[in-house]
């Protein structure tokens, strides 16, 4: 079975894609972690990923969630 996705390359299409992925990220977090125990800071459309403030234990839970490919700890670069 093949799926064909046609992206609307307008500003409206970009906005709709942003909203779709952001909702998808929100749903994953809501279905995986306890409400109020995390803070999503941004959804990144270009990589279908997001940044979220969580504990190490929560990171382990997310790593085992269906559909999650990678969970990495943010590392600050020296200035």
Secondary structure as GFF3:
##gff-version 3
##sequence-region A 1 79
A	DSSP	alpha_helix	11	32	.	.	.	ID=ss1
A	DSSP	beta_strand	39	44	.	.	.	ID=ss2
A	DSSP	three_ten_helix	45	47	.	.	.	ID=ss3
A	DSSP	beta_strand	49	53	.	.	.	ID=ss4
A	DSSP	alpha_helix	56	63	.	.	.	ID=ss5
###
